Every structure is written in structure tokens, then in C-alpha cells.
């Protein structure tokens, strides 16, 4: 058997979701949009800055 540790994953069903996500295909448009939404300039607060 192989073990893959995903930090923060406490439940088996969530681990399966995370592993299934690895086979997802994301378009360049979606990646670009996500990059602009999650840019360092858009993040506020002490925890993430």
C-alpha cells in the first residue's frame, strides 16, 4: 500500500476528493481569472499578509 499525507485532511472522504481533483482539467482562462482574484494585492488581514 501507498500512503499520501495531505496536511489538514482529517476525513477519508475529503482525502478522496483531494486525490480526484488531481485529474481535473482547468482551462487557462480559469487559471488566469483565479490568479487575478487571488493576487497578493487582493488579500487583506494579518494572517495572510
Helices and strands as residue ranges (DSSP letters): H 12-21, H 28-37, G 40-42
